[in-house]
Structures are given as structure tokens and as C-alpha cells.
């Protein structure tokens, strides 16, 4: 196989007013946000793996970039994996574009991605892939049932889902790392696939968050300033970094202090400094690189396909979004599954179990964005990802609980797996 790689930094117009998803102004004058590209060639075709340090790419912007790359390099769109690291400390890209004109911000993104793709395609070397696969206990479920404070005052003990660390909740802690080496044995690039919302950096200044720190650490580790890392965000719709602290509400009302002490003590850590973010990223990389090399791939055989499924919304609304399940296969045992949403972690665990001993790179925030993709149980429980985020994705109502069956049936079809009786996750 032949391998090409490149990274280009996003340079935004300093006069352009930019905002984060929290609607606060964000400074990007000294942005460390980048686009990383790994290009792979077999005997007949090419595949591009592209990672951008953005929250997500809106559907129209995503489609524009894919179309240009496909036409420029004569490759099918299914051979292009375009994903976002999902860092929250970046300019907010509206997932629903209502106008046909492309803004200055969009133009910057398009130009940067195309420049990185061009460089990766031009500089190709012969090489191989080493696969590392390890469980890394560095993330935690972020959906926890907390007693409702207001209802408790009326002597009603009712729990509601809150954004809190939940050690009992499901989590996908598998980290799959692909090290791309130039013959005879020089590492030149990596794909790191791990699931945890990049929400550690403050949103007042552009930051690639812990995925960006992973890129820096790997450059230092291999002593190569040209080393390229494509961080591919896993199915992290209900997962955050496992960094939390006990609630401190000194000065608040006594009732609030008592409530927090008995019912709501653990909160996710805020105001995380750069040293702690670097330490978090280093724990992931140290564990990943210390794991044994599971397999080496000398030759690849590229195939790809996409299944599009119309999802149904609650309330007999027929205008639900289209879910895309995107498969890229590099060898008999190495597959990518990329989905255009913030996917709950239960799905990646289920998918890996379905393909037995094969290696599966599960990628969310890829190919556009349609919103959170929860399980049937999570929909019944409610919470931010089910109800309170709908306006961000221009979604009129929540998904039906049948979404879980739809996703699983579509996955079986995409991977040519014999249908089985589908059971919803617990």
C-alpha cells in the first residue's frame, strides 16, 4: 500500500466575529485548530481519512467538500471519510444551512481541507499499518438520574436525567490506534479512535482540546514534527472525560447544601487548565502505545458503501432526517463505520460484538450532523440529548424508540450480517 499524510492549520480572518456553541465570542487569532488527512492507496483506488478540529460540519458544507474532493481525484464519495473531532472550543458551525451562499468561514474551512488533501495525495510512500487495540478507563457515562430538587420539596421523590458522571452507566472505553509506517519501519501517521466529548477547554478561545494534545504528544513521542494524527471521535453521545469533583456550594442556602450532599455530590470538573488536559490525553496515548501490536496489515483492499435511512420523529412527523451509515473496509478484519450524528456508546459495543474478532473503528460526527442518536431506553428516560437539544439540530420532535431497531438492522445489512432478533439495550 501507499500512504500519504498532511496537516494544515485553520487560519481565520481576525476581523471576523466568531462565536462558540455557547453563543459567547471566541478568539481564534492564534488558533491551533487543524485539518489532518491520511491518504491510502491500494492497486486500484484511493481512500481519504479526514479529521477536522471542529464541533461538526453542517450538512451542506460537508456535501460541498465531499463533492469537490470526489471530482478532483476521481474517487467515489464513499471512499472519503470526513469527520470532526467534536471539540467545543471552536467557531460554531450551524448544522442546518438555510442559504445557498457559502460564508467566509465556510470558505476558510473548504480551502484548508482541500489544501491538506492535495498535500497528502502528492506525497505518497510505501508502508504498512500496525493495529493497537486496548481498553482505556479514562471516560465515563454522563447521564445520571438525579432527584428533582423542586419536587422533593413537595415530598415527591422523582429522578430526572442530568449531566453528571455516572460510573454505573454504559461506556465504550475501547481505544483503537492505527500506526501508519513507512518502510522499513518509520512511523509517519496515526488514527486514534476514542469516545469522550472534548469539552475540557474553555470556550472563550479556540482549542483542539484533548484530541489536539494527543496530536502534540505523538509528535513528541516519535520526535517528528511532520507526524500526522487523525483523531476520530468515537460514539460519545453519552460519554465525557472521567474528570469530576465533589460539589462545593458554600454560601448557598442550607437546603441546597444538604440536597447536594445527599443527592448530587459529583459534578464534572470545570475550568480545566492546559496541564490537566495534556495529562488526560497522555494517559490515553501511554496506554494505547504500551499495548501489544495486535496485527500488521501489509496490503489493503479498499471497498466502501453507504446506507441512507429515513428516521421517524414522534408525533407522526414525516420530515425526519436521513441517517447515513458509512462503511469503509481496508482489509478482511479492519473496518470503519461512520455515522452523521452524536451516537450513544451502546451502539459501538453492540456493533463490535456483531462482527466478532474483527477491528471496528466506530466514528461519530462524520458526513454531516443530524443530532443525537440515543437508545430506546434513553428516549424513555428523557434528558438533554432527547428533548432539550432539538432546536440546535432543527429537529421538531424527539426520535421514536424504534430508532434503535432501525440503526441495528441497517448495520447488519451494511455488513452483510445474518439478521437476528434485535434486543434493545438495557
C-alpha positions as CSV (number, residue, x, y, z in Angstrom):
1,X,0.0,0.0,0.0
2,X,1.0,3.6,-0.3
3,X,0.4,6.2,2.4
4,X,0.2,10.0,2.3
5,X,-0.4,12.4,5.1
6,X,-0.7,16.1,5.7
7,X,-1.9,18.6,8.3
8,X,-3.0,22.2,7.7
9,X,-3.9,24.8,10.3
10,X,-7.2,26.8,10.1
11,X,-6.3,30.5,9.8
12,X,-9.5,32.5,10.3
13,X,-9.9,36.2,9.4
14,X,-9.1,38.1,12.7
15,X,-11.7,40.7,11.7
16,X,-14.5,38.1,11.6
17,X,-16.6,37.9,14.7
18,X,-16.8,34.3,15.7
19,X,-18.9,32.5,18.3
20,X,-18.8,29.2,20.1
21,X,-21.9,26.9,20.6
22,X,-22.5,28.6,23.9
23,X,-23.1,31.8,21.9
24,X,-20.1,33.6,23.5
25,X,-17.5,35.3,21.4
26,X,-14.5,33.1,20.7
27,X,-10.9,34.3,20.0
28,X,-9.3,32.5,17.1
29,X,-6.3,34.8,16.3
30,X,-3.8,32.1,17.4
31,X,-5.9,29.1,16.5
32,X,-4.4,25.6,16.9
33,X,-7.4,24.1,15.1
34,X,-6.3,21.9,12.1
35,X,-7.3,19.6,9.4
36,X,-5.5,16.3,9.3
37,X,-5.5,13.9,6.3
38,X,-4.3,10.4,5.7
39,X,-4.5,9.1,2.2
40,X,-4.3,5.4,1.4
41,X,-3.9,3.7,-2.0
42,X,-4.2,0.1,-3.0
43,X,-3.7,-1.2,-6.5
44,X,-6.8,0.4,-7.9
45,X,-8.2,3.2,-5.8
46,X,-7.7,5.7,-3.0
47,X,-9.3,6.4,0.3
48,X,-9.1,9.7,2.3
49,X,-9.4,9.8,6.1
50,X,-10.0,13.4,7.1
51,X,-10.3,14.8,10.6
52,X,-11.1,18.5,11.3
53,X,-10.9,20.2,14.7
54,X,-14.5,21.5,14.6
55,X,-17.7,20.8,16.5
56,X,-19.2,19.3,13.3
57,X,-19.7,20.2,9.7
58,X,-23.1,21.3,8.6
59,X,-24.7,19.0,6.1
60,X,-24.4,21.4,3.1
61,X,-20.8,22.3,3.9
62,X,-20.0,18.6,4.3
63,X,-21.6,17.7,1.0
64,X,-19.8,20.6,-0.8
65,X,-16.4,19.4,0.4
66,X,-17.1,15.7,-0.5
67,X,-18.2,16.7,-4.0
68,X,-15.1,18.7,-4.7
69,X,-12.7,16.0,-3.5
70,X,-14.6,13.3,-5.3
71,X,-14.5,15.2,-8.6
72,X,-10.9,16.4,-8.2
73,X,-9.4,13.0,-7.5
74,X,-11.9,10.8,-9.4
75,X,-12.9,8.8,-6.3
76,X,-16.3,7.8,-5.1
77,X,-17.7,9.8,-2.2
78,X,-17.9,6.6,-0.2
79,X,-14.1,6.5,-0.3
80,X,-13.9,9.8,1.7
81,X,-14.3,9.7,5.5
82,X,-14.8,13.3,6.6
83,X,-15.2,13.7,10.3
84,X,-14.9,16.2,13.1
85,X,-13.1,15.8,16.4
86,X,-16.1,17.5,18.0
87,X,-14.1,20.0,20.1
88,X,-16.5,22.5,21.6
89,X,-13.8,25.3,21.7
90,X,-14.2,26.3,18.1
91,X,-16.4,28.5,15.9
92,X,-19.9,27.1,15.9
93,X,-20.9,25.7,12.5
94,X,-24.6,25.7,12.2
95,X,-25.7,22.2,11.2
96,X,-28.6,23.5,9.1
97,X,-27.7,25.9,6.4
98,X,-30.7,27.8,5.1
99,X,-28.9,29.8,2.4
100,X,-27.1,28.6,-0.7
101,X,-24.2,31.1,-0.4
102,X,-21.1,30.0,1.4
103,X,-19.9,32.3,4.2
104,X,-16.3,33.4,4.7
105,X,-15.9,31.0,7.5
106,X,-17.1,28.1,5.3
107,X,-14.6,29.2,2.6
108,X,-11.7,29.1,5.0
109,X,-12.7,25.5,6.1
110,X,-13.1,24.4,2.5
111,X,-9.8,25.8,1.4
112,X,-7.9,24.3,4.3
113,X,-9.4,20.9,3.9
114,X,-8.7,20.9,0.1
115,X,-5.1,22.1,0.7
116,X,-4.5,19.2,3.2
117,X,-6.0,16.6,0.9
118,X,-3.8,17.8,-2.0
119,X,-0.6,17.6,0.0
120,X,-1.4,14.2,1.3
121,X,-2.2,12.9,-2.2
122,X,1.1,14.3,-3.6
123,X,3.4,12.8,-1.0
124,X,2.9,9.1,-1.1
125,X,5.3,6.4,0.3
126,X,5.1,2.6,0.6
127,X,4.2,1.3,4.0
128,X,2.1,-0.8,6.3
129,X,-0.4,-0.5,9.3
130,X,0.1,-1.7,12.8
131,X,-3.1,-2.1,14.9
132,X,-3.2,-1.4,18.6
133,X,-6.4,-2.2,20.5
134,X,-6.8,-1.5,24.2
135,X,-9.4,-0.8,26.9
136,X,-8.6,2.6,28.5
137,X,-10.7,3.6,31.6
138,X,-10.5,7.3,31.0
139,X,-14.1,8.2,30.2
140,X,-17.5,7.9,32.0
141,X,-21.2,8.0,31.2
142,X,-22.6,11.5,31.5
143,X,-26.3,10.7,32.0
144,X,-27.4,10.1,35.6
145,X,-30.8,10.1,37.3
146,X,-30.7,12.9,40.0
147,X,-33.6,13.6,42.4
148,X,-35.5,16.6,41.3
149,X,-34.9,19.4,43.9
150,X,-38.2,21.2,43.4
151,X,-40.4,18.1,43.5
152,X,-38.5,16.9,46.6
153,X,-39.7,20.0,48.4
154,X,-43.2,18.7,47.8
155,X,-42.2,15.3,49.2
156,X,-42.1,13.7,45.7
157,X,-39.1,11.5,45.0
158,X,-38.6,11.8,41.3
159,X,-35.3,11.4,39.4
160,X,-34.5,13.2,36.2
161,X,-31.6,12.7,33.9
162,X,-28.8,15.3,34.4
163,X,-25.3,15.9,33.0
164,X,-23.4,14.1,35.8
165,X,-20.7,11.4,36.0
166,X,-22.4,8.0,36.2
167,X,-20.0,5.2,37.0
168,X,-22.8,2.7,36.6
169,X,-23.8,3.8,33.1
170,X,-22.7,2.2,29.9
171,X,-19.4,3.4,28.5
172,X,-17.3,2.3,25.5
173,X,-13.7,2.6,26.7
174,X,-12.0,0.8,23.8
175,X,-9.2,2.7,22.0
176,X,-8.3,1.6,18.6
177,X,-5.0,3.1,17.3
178,X,-3.7,2.6,13.8
179,X,0.0,3.4,13.3
180,X,1.0,4.0,9.7
181,X,4.6,3.3,9.0
182,X,6.9,3.9,6.0
183,X,9.1,1.0,5.1
184,X,11.2,-0.3,6.6
185,X,9.7,0.8,10.0
186,X,9.3,4.6,10.3
187,X,6.0,5.7,11.9
188,X,4.6,8.7,10.0
189,X,0.9,8.9,10.9
190,X,-1.8,7.6,13.2
191,X,-5.5,7.2,13.6
192,X,-6.7,7.4,17.2
193,X,-10.3,6.3,17.8
194,X,-11.7,7.0,21.3
195,X,-15.0,8.1,22.7
196,X,-15.3,11.1,25.0
197,X,-16.8,14.6,24.5
198,X,-13.9,17.1,24.0
199,X,-15.3,19.7,26.5
200,X,-12.3,20.3,28.7
201,X,-11.1,23.5,27.2
202,X,-12.8,26.9,27.9
203,X,-15.0,28.1,25.0
204,X,-13.6,31.7,25.0
205,X,-10.6,30.7,22.9
206,X,-10.1,28.3,20.0
207,X,-8.7,25.0,21.2
208,X,-8.4,21.5,19.8
209,X,-9.0,20.2,23.3
210,X,-7.6,16.8,24.3
211,X,-7.6,15.5,20.6
212,X,-5.2,18.3,19.9
213,X,-3.0,17.4,22.8
214,X,-2.9,13.8,21.5
215,X,-1.5,15.1,18.3
216,X,1.2,17.1,20.1
217,X,2.1,14.1,22.3
218,X,2.5,11.8,19.3
219,X,4.8,14.3,17.5
220,X,7.0,14.4,20.6
221,X,6.9,10.6,21.1
222,X,8.1,9.9,17.6
223,X,10.3,13.0,17.5
224,X,8.8,14.0,14.2
225,X,7.3,17.5,13.6
226,X,5.7,16.1,10.4
227,X,3.9,13.3,12.2
228,X,0.1,13.4,11.4
229,X,-2.7,12.2,13.7
230,X,-6.3,11.9,12.6
231,X,-8.4,11.8,15.8
232,X,-11.7,10.1,15.0
233,X,-14.3,10.7,17.7
234,X,-16.0,7.5,18.8
235,X,-19.6,7.0,19.7
236,X,-19.5,9.5,22.6
237,X,-23.1,10.9,22.6
238,X,-23.4,9.9,26.3
239,X,-19.8,9.9,27.3
240,X,-17.4,12.6,28.8
241,X,-13.8,12.5,30.1
242,X,-13.7,11.0,33.6
243,X,-12.7,14.2,35.3
244,X,-15.1,15.2,38.2
245,X,-15.1,16.9,41.6
246,X,-17.4,17.0,44.6
247,X,-19.9,19.8,44.6
248,X,-19.0,22.8,46.7
249,X,-21.9,25.2,47.4
250,X,-20.7,27.1,50.4
251,X,-22.7,30.2,50.8
252,X,-25.8,28.8,49.2
253,X,-29.0,28.1,51.1
254,X,-28.8,25.4,53.7
255,X,-31.4,23.3,51.8
256,X,-29.3,23.4,48.7
257,X,-26.2,22.4,50.6
258,X,-28.0,19.4,52.1
259,X,-29.5,18.4,48.8
260,X,-26.2,18.4,47.0
261,X,-24.5,16.5,49.9
262,X,-27.1,13.7,49.8
263,X,-28.3,13.6,46.2
264,X,-26.0,15.5,43.9
265,X,-22.4,15.4,45.1
266,X,-20.4,14.5,41.9
267,X,-20.1,17.1,39.1
268,X,-17.9,17.2,36.1
269,X,-14.8,19.3,36.6
270,X,-14.9,22.8,35.2
271,X,-12.2,25.4,34.4
272,X,-9.7,22.6,33.4
273,X,-6.2,24.0,32.8
274,X,-3.9,23.0,29.9
275,X,-1.7,20.9,32.1
276,X,-4.6,18.7,33.1
277,X,-5.9,18.4,29.5
278,X,-2.4,17.3,28.5
279,X,-2.3,14.8,31.3
280,X,-5.7,13.4,30.3
281,X,-4.5,13.0,26.7
282,X,-1.2,11.5,27.8
283,X,-3.0,8.7,29.8
284,X,-4.8,7.7,26.6
285,X,-1.7,7.6,24.4
286,X,0.6,6.0,27.0
287,X,-1.9,3.1,27.4
288,X,-2.5,2.8,23.7
289,X,1.1,2.7,22.7
290,X,2.1,0.3,25.5
291,X,-0.5,-2.2,24.3
292,X,0.8,-5.0,22.2
293,X,0.6,-4.8,18.4
294,X,-2.4,-6.9,17.6
295,X,-2.0,-7.1,13.9
296,X,0.0,-5.8,11.0
297,X,-1.5,-5.0,7.6
298,X,0.9,-5.0,4.7
299,X,-1.7,-4.8,1.8
300,X,-5.1,-3.2,1.8
301,X,-8.1,-3.9,-0.4
302,X,-10.4,-0.9,-0.3
303,X,-14.2,-1.2,-0.5
304,X,-16.9,1.2,0.7
305,X,-20.6,1.8,0.8
306,X,-23.3,4.0,2.5
307,X,-26.8,3.1,3.6
308,X,-29.2,6.1,4.0
309,X,-32.3,5.6,6.2
310,X,-35.2,8.0,6.8
311,X,-35.7,8.3,10.6
312,X,-39.1,8.9,12.1
313,X,-39.9,11.6,14.6
314,X,-42.5,11.4,17.4
315,X,-45.9,12.9,16.6
316,X,-46.4,11.5,13.1
317,X,-43.9,14.0,11.7
318,X,-42.8,12.7,8.3
319,X,-39.9,15.2,7.9
320,X,-37.3,13.3,9.9
321,X,-33.6,13.5,9.0
322,X,-31.7,10.9,6.9
323,X,-29.3,8.7,8.9
324,X,-26.2,7.7,6.9
325,X,-24.2,4.6,7.9
326,X,-20.9,4.7,6.1
327,X,-18.6,1.7,5.9
328,X,-15.0,1.6,4.6
329,X,-13.2,-1.7,4.6
330,X,-9.4,-1.7,4.3
331,X,-8.9,-5.5,4.9
332,X,-10.8,-8.6,5.8
333,X,-10.5,-7.7,9.5
334,X,-10.3,-3.8,9.5
335,X,-13.5,-1.8,9.0
336,X,-14.7,1.8,9.7
337,X,-18.3,2.6,10.5
338,X,-19.0,6.3,10.4
339,X,-22.3,7.9,11.3
340,X,-23.6,11.5,10.8
341,X,-24.7,12.0,14.4
342,X,-23.7,12.0,18.1
343,X,-24.1,8.3,18.7
344,X,-24.7,6.7,22.1
345,X,-21.9,4.4,23.2
346,X,-24.2,1.3,23.5
347,X,-24.2,1.1,19.7
348,X,-20.5,0.7,19.2
349,X,-20.3,-2.0,21.8
350,X,-23.2,-3.9,20.1
351,X,-21.6,-3.5,16.7
352,X,-18.2,-4.9,17.8
353,X,-20.0,-7.9,19.3
354,X,-21.7,-8.5,15.9
355,X,-18.5,-8.6,13.9
356,X,-16.8,-10.9,16.4
357,X,-13.0,-10.7,16.3
358,X,-12.7,-8.0,13.6
359,X,-11.4,-4.5,14.3
360,X,-14.0,-1.8,14.0
361,X,-13.3,2.0,14.0
362,X,-16.6,3.5,15.2
363,X,-16.7,7.2,14.2
364,X,-19.4,9.7,15.0
365,X,-19.8,13.4,13.8
366,X,-18.9,12.2,10.3
367,X,-20.6,13.1,7.0
368,X,-22.6,15.9,8.4
369,X,-24.8,16.1,11.5
370,X,-28.4,15.2,12.3
371,X,-28.3,15.2,16.1
372,X,-28.0,12.8,19.0
373,X,-28.8,9.2,18.2
374,X,-29.9,7.6,21.5
375,X,-31.1,4.2,22.5
376,X,-34.7,3.2,23.1
377,X,-34.1,3.2,26.9
378,X,-32.5,6.7,26.8
379,X,-35.5,8.0,24.9
380,X,-37.8,6.7,27.6
381,X,-35.6,8.3,30.2
382,X,-35.5,11.7,28.6
383,X,-32.9,14.3,29.2
384,X,-30.9,16.9,27.3
385,X,-29.9,14.6,24.4
386,X,-33.5,13.6,23.9
387,X,-35.6,16.7,24.3
388,X,-33.7,19.9,25.2
389,X,-31.2,19.9,22.3
390,X,-33.7,19.6,19.4
391,X,-33.6,23.3,18.3
392,X,-29.8,23.1,17.7
393,X,-30.4,20.4,15.1
394,X,-33.6,22.0,13.7
395,X,-35.4,18.9,14.9
396,X,-39.2,19.4,15.5
397,X,-39.6,16.5,17.9
398,X,-37.8,13.6,19.5
399,X,-37.0,10.3,17.7
400,X,-39.3,7.4,18.1
401,X,-37.9,4.5,20.2
402,X,-37.8,2.4,17.0
403,X,-34.6,4.3,16.1
404,X,-32.6,1.6,17.8
405,X,-34.0,-1.2,15.7
406,X,-33.5,0.9,12.6
407,X,-29.8,1.5,13.3
408,X,-29.1,-2.1,14.2
409,X,-31.0,-3.5,11.2
410,X,-29.2,-1.1,8.9
411,X,-25.8,-2.1,10.4
412,X,-26.5,-5.8,9.8
413,X,-27.4,-5.0,6.2
414,X,-24.3,-2.9,5.6
415,X,-22.0,-5.6,6.9
416,X,-23.9,-8.5,5.3
417,X,-24.6,-10.0,8.7
418,X,-27.4,-12.5,9.1
419,X,-30.4,-10.9,10.7
420,X,-31.0,-11.8,14.3
421,X,-33.8,-10.9,16.8
422,X,-32.9,-7.4,17.8
423,X,-33.0,-6.6,21.5
424,X,-32.9,-3.1,22.8
425,X,-30.1,-2.1,25.1
426,X,-30.6,-2.1,28.9
